[in-house]
Amino acid sequence: MNPRQLEKLGVPPFCVNAALQAIQTAAKLDLLRSMDVKKTVRAVVEDPAAHVDDGVFGGLARELLDHGAAWEPKAVEFQTWGAAGIDAASIDQMKQACSLPQAVAGALMPDAHVGYGLPIGGVLALKKAVVPYAVGVDIACRMKLSVLDVPPAMLDQEKQNERFDKALEKGTRFGVGGEFARPLEHAVMDRDWTVSRVTRENRDKAWRQLGTSGSGNHFVEFGVLTLEHDDAELGLPAGSYTALLSHSGSRGTGAAVCSVFSGIARNQLPRKYEAVGRLAWLDLDTEEGKQYWDSMNLMGEYAAANHDCIHRNVSNLLGAQIIAGVENHHNFAWKENHGGEELIVHRKGATPAAAGELGVIPGSMADPAFIVRGKGNAASLNSASHGAGRAMSRTAAKQKFSWRATQKDLEKKGVRVLSAGPDEVPGVYKNILDVMREQRDLVDVVGRFDPRVVKMCGDGSQAED
């Protein structure tokens, strides 16, 4: 019998393997000739307690009973940064995530707001399991900052406006379906895209979207980076620099990976855990878990390549050279050692901040971003915020703000926005300076980036993060 036939007999997806093992045992014992397999399986499903001592189907019976037992969730403790600015729904989401049976630790960053499953700004450590929606829809969503050899004064010269604008307009593409007519070249497309069916089937789409920026809060912008002190790791002396900053991830293929494997996780979820919904997990010892892990890591390489292409294109169009840079994921899961054991640390909208680790935390199109160096705070699982965090829904923002009025106001402040939507205006975000104050024990500020020329998706399409 195959899995589909067993499910028609009432065997839950998460017990199919036990049923197959029982049938294989019966075959080895030469019992199938005298046994009505369908009738036997159906009887075990209907009354597993009556079959727990059965030498062949006892394993299936016990697994049915175990998975059908009541679940009493008990959340592991987690620390919250900036709690006064975080809504109750986000706290509730974090509590549910920390109630998963594999949960060991968690943390909630000061930019937290409601997401799918795990709140954005949530950090979750599990044993030997990964939750696709705790990684996020936009797998490996990423920040990248490149320091350019162009004098910052050029950003204030009106005669140079067209040069900067053209570099952003031509150097990438925005929107849900944004792609290049002629796919860009990058070594990531020579990687093994057969690690899962979904990556194999989406390879061509991923190639066409390589070097594009997506929708929602994703952006590419020029600005002025200010370093108050010399930084040996960056290789830069104190001073002001022209810099290029981008925010985007693994595009449509990453979203497809999340959707497919989250669906698999939910189908395999034992009945007693049905309430966790999008927090359904995959055991990393299973074939599905391994495929998701390999696909997620491929999406990490793809997202990094995506930014590499954007920065290469934009800097070339500007006629500039890249002299230094910083980049990091903030929608990903890592195998890390905490408290002497290997854990799967999910950072959904959270920046890795191990001791000495560099990262980028953005504000909004009118507010600064910061290059930071992690302090390695164990309570945060070596994490920090990934931005300012939304303070208002996209629907409310569109009702409250006029994009044209905001654009004019930003121009007066020296920020030129080429395109964006009303749901991304500065007023929809928390104050980045307040957020940075709330996490002074998580990161040190290395440099400040102030945006001057900004491009985002202007078609109103959305992204979770």
C-alpha positions in Angstrom: 0.0 0.0 0.0 1.2 3.5 -0.7 0.8 6.6 1.6 -2.2 8.0 -0.3 -4.1 4.7 0.1 -3.3 4.7 3.8 -4.5 8.2 4.2 -7.8 7.2 2.6 -8.1 4.6 5.3 -7.9 7.3 7.9 -4.2 7.2 8.7 -3.0 10.7 9.5 0.0 11.9 7.4 2.3 11.9 10.4 1.5 8.2 11.1 1.9 6.9 7.6 5.5 5.8 8.1 4.4 3.7 11.2 1.7 2.1 9.1 4.1 1.2 6.3 6.5 -0.3 8.8 3.7 -2.4 10.3 2.7 -3.7 6.8 6.4 -4.4 6.0 6.7 -6.4 9.3 3.6 -8.3 8.4 5.1 -9.2 5.0 8.3 -10.4 6.6 6.3 -12.6 8.9 4.3 -13.9 5.9 1.0 -12.7 7.5 -0.4 -10.8 4.5 -2.0 -13.9 2.9 -4.3 -14.4 5.9 -4.8 -10.7 6.7 -7.2 -8.2 5.3 -4.7 -5.3 5.5 -7.3 -2.6 4.8 -9.7 -3.9 7.4 -6.9 -4.2 10.0 -5.5 -0.7 9.4 -9.0 0.8 9.6 -9.6 -1.1 12.9 -6.3 0.2 14.4 -7.2 3.8 13.4 -10.7 3.6 14.9 -9.6 2.1 18.2 -5.8 2.3 18.7 -6.0 1.5 22.4 -7.2 -2.0 21.6 -4.1 -2.7 19.5 -1.2 -1.3 21.6 0.0 -4.9 22.4 -0.3 -6.1 18.9 3.1 -7.5 17.8 2.8 -6.0 14.3 0.5 -3.0 14.5 1.3 -2.0 18.1 3.7 0.7 16.9 1.1 2.3 14.7 -1.5 2.2 17.6 0.9 3.8 20.1 1.9 6.5 17.7 -1.8 7.3 17.0 -2.4 7.5 20.7 0.6 9.6 21.3 -0.2 12.1 18.6 -3.8 12.3 19.6 -3.0 13.1 23.3 -3.9 16.5 24.6 -1.2 19.1 24.2 -0.6 21.4 27.2 1.6 24.2 25.8 4.1 25.8 28.2 6.2 28.7 26.9 9.9 29.0 27.6 10.7 32.4 29.0 11.9 35.1 26.6 13.2 38.6 27.1 11.7 41.6 25.3 13.5 44.8 24.3 11.4 48.0 24.0 8.3 46.4 25.4 6.5 49.7 25.8 6.4 50.1 22.0 5.3 46.5 21.1 1.6 45.6 20.6 0.0 42.8 22.6 -0.6 40.7 19.5 3.1 40.5 18.8 3.7 39.4 22.4 1.0 36.7 22.1 2.6 35.4 18.8 6.0 35.2 20.6 4.5 33.3 23.5 2.9 30.8 21.1 6.2 30.3 19.3 8.0 29.7 22.6 5.4 27.1 23.4 6.5 24.7 20.6 7.7 21.4 22.0 11.2 21.9 20.6 11.5 25.5 22.0 14.6 26.2 24.1 14.8 30.0 24.1 13.5 33.2 22.5 13.8 36.9 22.3 11.8 39.8 21.0 13.5 42.8 19.4 12.3 46.5 19.9 11.1 46.8 16.2 8.7 43.9 16.7 5.3 43.8 15.0 2.8 41.1 14.0 3.9 38.7 11.2 2.9 35.3 10.0 3.4 32.7 12.8 6.5 34.3 14.4 6.3 38.1 14.9 8.7 40.1 12.8 11.5 41.0 15.3 11.2 37.5 16.8 14.1 35.2 17.6 13.4 31.6 18.3 15.8 28.7 19.2 14.6 25.1 18.7 16.2 21.7 19.0 16.6 19.8 15.7 13.6 21.5 14.0 13.0 24.4 11.7 9.8 26.4 11.2 9.6 27.8 7.6 7.3 30.7 8.7 9.7 31.5 11.5 12.3 32.1 8.8 9.8 34.0 6.8 8.3 34.4 3.3 11.3 36.3 2.0 14.0 33.9 2.9 17.3 35.5 3.5 16.0 39.1 3.2 19.1 41.0 3.5 20.8 44.4 4.0 23.9 45.4 2.0 25.8 48.7 2.3 28.7 49.6 -0.1 31.0 52.5 0.4 31.8 54.3 -2.9 34.7 56.3 -4.1 32.4 59.2 -5.0 32.7 62.5 -3.0 29.5 63.0 -0.9 29.3 66.6 -2.1 28.1 65.3 -5.5 24.8 64.2 -3.8 24.1 67.9 -3.2 24.9 69.1 -6.7 21.7 69.5 -8.7 23.6 68.9 -12.0 24.5 65.4 -10.7 20.9 64.4 -9.9 20.3 62.7 -13.2 23.4 60.6 -12.8 22.3 59.2 -9.4 18.7 58.8 -10.5 19.7 56.9 -13.7 21.9 54.5 -11.7 19.0 53.5 -9.4 16.4 53.4 -12.2 18.5 51.3 -14.6 20.4 49.3 -12.1 17.6 47.1 -10.7 13.9 46.4 -11.1 11.0 46.8 -8.6 7.7 45.1 -8.2 6.3 41.6 -7.5 7.0 40.4 -11.0 10.1 42.5 -11.6 12.7 40.8 -13.7 15.4 41.5 -16.4 14.6 40.7 -20.0 18.2 39.4 -20.3 19.1 37.5 -17.2 22.3 38.7 -15.3 25.3 36.5 -14.9 26.4 35.2 -11.5 28.0 32.1 -10.2 25.0 31.3 -7.9 23.1 30.1 -10.9 25.7 27.3 -11.3 25.0 26.0 -7.8 22.9 22.8 -7.4 19.3 23.9 -7.8 18.0 20.3 -7.6 18.1 20.2 -3.8 14.3 20.3 -3.8 11.6 20.1 -6.4 10.5 23.7 -5.8 14.1 25.1 -6.3 14.5 23.0 -9.4 11.2 24.2 -10.9 11.9 27.9 -10.0 15.5 28.1 -11.2 14.7 29.9 -14.4 12.4 32.4 -12.7 15.1 33.0 -10.1 17.6 33.7 -12.8 15.3 36.3 -14.5 14.8 38.0 -11.1 18.4 38.0 -10.2 19.4 41.7 -9.5 15.8 42.8 -8.8 14.4 44.4 -5.6 10.9 43.3 -5.1 8.1 45.2 -3.3 6.9 46.2 0.1 9.6 47.8 2.2 12.5 46.8 -0.1 14.6 49.7 -1.4 17.8 50.8 -3.0 19.2 54.2 -2.0 22.2 56.5 -2.1 23.2 58.5 1.0 26.0 59.8 3.2 27.8 57.5 5.6 29.4 59.2 8.6 32.1 57.5 10.7 33.0 59.3 13.9 36.1 57.1 14.4 38.5 55.1 12.3 37.4 51.5 11.8 40.1 48.9 11.0 37.6 46.2 10.0 36.0 48.4 7.4 39.4 49.7 6.5 38.1 53.3 6.6 39.3 56.4 8.5 36.8 58.7 10.2 34.9 60.9 7.8 31.9 61.1 5.4 31.4 58.9 2.4 28.9 58.3 -0.4 27.3 54.9 0.2 24.8 52.6 -1.5 22.3 50.8 0.7 19.9 48.0 -0.4 17.2 45.9 1.2 15.7 42.8 -0.5 15.8 39.0 -0.4 15.3 35.9 -2.4 12.3 37.2 -4.4 9.6 34.8 -5.8 11.6 31.7 -5.4 12.2 32.2 -1.7 8.5 32.8 -1.3 7.7 29.5 -3.1 10.1 27.6 -0.9 8.4 28.9 2.2 4.9 28.2 0.9 5.7 24.6 -0.3 7.6 23.5 2.8 5.3 25.2 5.3 2.5 23.3 3.6 4.3 20.0 4.0 5.0 20.9 7.7 1.3 21.6 8.3 0.2 18.4 6.6 2.5 16.4 8.9 1.6 18.2 12.1 0.2 15.9 14.7 -3.5 16.7 15.5 -2.7 17.8 19.0 -0.6 20.6 17.6 -3.0 21.9 15.0 -3.4 25.2 16.9 0.2 26.3 16.1 -0.9 26.9 12.5 1.9 28.6 10.6 4.4 27.6 13.3 4.4 24.1 11.9 7.9 22.6 11.9 10.0 20.2 10.1 12.3 17.7 11.9 15.8 18.2 10.5 16.4 14.4 10.6 13.6 13.9 8.0 14.0 14.1 4.3 11.6 17.0 4.1 13.5 18.8 6.8 16.8 18.3 5.0 15.4 19.5 1.7 14.0 22.7 3.3 17.4 23.3 5.1 19.3 22.9 1.8 16.7 25.1 -0.1 16.9 27.8 2.6 20.7 27.9 2.4 20.5 28.1 -1.4 18.1 31.0 -1.0 20.7 32.6 1.3 23.3 32.4 -1.4 20.8 33.6 -4.0 19.9 36.7 -1.9 23.5 37.6 -1.4 24.1 37.2 -5.2 21.0 39.4 -5.8 22.5 42.2 -3.8 25.9 41.7 -5.4 24.3 42.2 -8.8 22.4 45.3 -7.7 25.5 46.9 -6.2 27.6 46.0 -9.2 25.1 47.4 -11.7 24.3 50.6 -9.8 27.9 51.4 -9.0 28.9 50.8 -12.6 26.2 53.0 -13.9 27.3 55.7 -11.5 30.9 55.2 -12.6 32.0 54.5 -9.0 34.2 51.9 -7.4 33.2 50.0 -4.2 35.9 50.5 -1.5 34.3 48.8 1.5 31.0 47.2 2.6 28.8 45.4 5.2 25.9 43.0 4.7 23.8 40.5 6.6 20.6 38.4 6.5 17.7 39.0 8.8 15.2 36.3 7.7 17.0 33.0 8.2 17.8 30.1 10.5 21.3 29.2 11.7 22.8 26.2 13.5 24.5 27.8 16.5 25.8 26.8 19.9 24.1 28.3 22.9 24.4 27.0 26.4 26.6 24.2 25.3 24.2 22.7 22.7 23.5 23.1 19.1 20.2 24.9 18.4 18.4 26.1 15.3 18.2 29.9 15.8 15.5 31.6 13.7 15.8 35.3 13.2 12.7 36.7 11.5 13.3 40.4 11.0 16.3 40.3 13.4 19.9 41.0 12.8 22.7 38.6 13.9 24.7 40.4 16.6 27.4 38.1 17.9 30.3 39.8 19.6 32.2 41.8 17.0 29.8 41.0 14.2 29.0 43.8 11.8 25.5 44.5 10.5 23.2 47.1 9.1 20.0 48.4 10.8 17.9 50.7 8.6 15.4 53.4 9.6 13.1 54.8 6.9 13.4 56.9 3.7 13.7 60.0 5.9 15.6 58.5 8.9 19.1 57.2 9.3 20.4 53.6 9.0 23.2 52.4 11.2 26.2 50.2 10.7 26.4 48.3 14.0 28.8 45.9 15.8 27.3 43.2 17.9 27.9 42.8 21.6 27.1 39.1 21.8 24.3 39.4 24.4 23.3 35.8 25.3 19.8 36.8 26.4 19.0 38.0 22.9 20.6 34.9 21.3 23.2 37.3 19.8 20.5 39.3 18.0 19.3 42.9 17.4 16.5 44.6 15.6 16.4 44.6 11.8 15.0 48.1 11.4 12.7 50.6 13.1 9.6 48.4 12.8 6.1 49.3 11.6 3.9 51.3 13.9 0.9 51.3 11.6 -0.7 48.8 9.1 -0.4 49.3 5.4 -4.1 49.9 5.1 -4.1 52.6 7.8 -1.1 54.2 6.2 -2.8 54.5 2.8 -5.9 56.1 4.5 -3.8 58.6 6.5 -1.0 59.7 4.3 -0.8 61.4 0.9 2.2 60.2 -1.0 2.6 63.4 -3.0 2.6 65.6 0.1 5.1 63.3 1.8 7.4 63.4 -1.3 7.4 67.2 -1.3 8.1 67.4 2.4 11.0 65.0 2.0 12.4 67.1 -0.9 12.5 70.1 1.5 14.6 67.9 3.9 17.0 67.0 1.2 15.7 63.5 0.4 14.7 62.8 -3.2 12.4 59.8 -3.5 12.1 58.5 -7.1 9.2 56.1 -6.3 7.5 54.6 -3.3 4.0 54.0 -1.9 2.0 55.7 0.9 2.3 52.6 3.0 6.1 53.2 3.3 6.2 56.8 4.3 8.3 57.7 7.4 5.2 58.1 9.6 4.3 54.4 9.5 7.5 53.5 11.3 8.7 53.7 14.9 11.4 56.2 15.7 14.7 54.5 14.8 16.5 56.6 17.3 14.2 55.3 20.1 14.7 51.7 18.8 18.5 52.1 18.8 18.4 53.4 22.4 16.4 50.3 23.5 19.1 48.0 22.2 22.3 49.7 23.5 23.1 46.4 25.3 22.9 44.5 22.0 25.0 46.6 19.5 27.4 49.5 19.3 26.9 52.1 16.5 29.9 52.2 14.1 28.5 54.6 11.5 25.4 56.5 10.5 23.9 56.5 7.0 21.5 59.3 6.0 19.5 58.7 2.8 19.5 61.2 0.0 18.2 59.5 -3.1 15.6 56.7 -2.6 13.8 54.2 -4.9 11.2 51.7 -3.8 8.3 49.9 -5.5 5.5 52.3 -6.3 2.8 50.0 -7.4 1.3 49.3 -4.0 2.3 45.6 -3.9 3.2 44.3 -0.5 5.7 42.0 1.3 5.5 40.6 4.8 8.8 41.9 5.9 
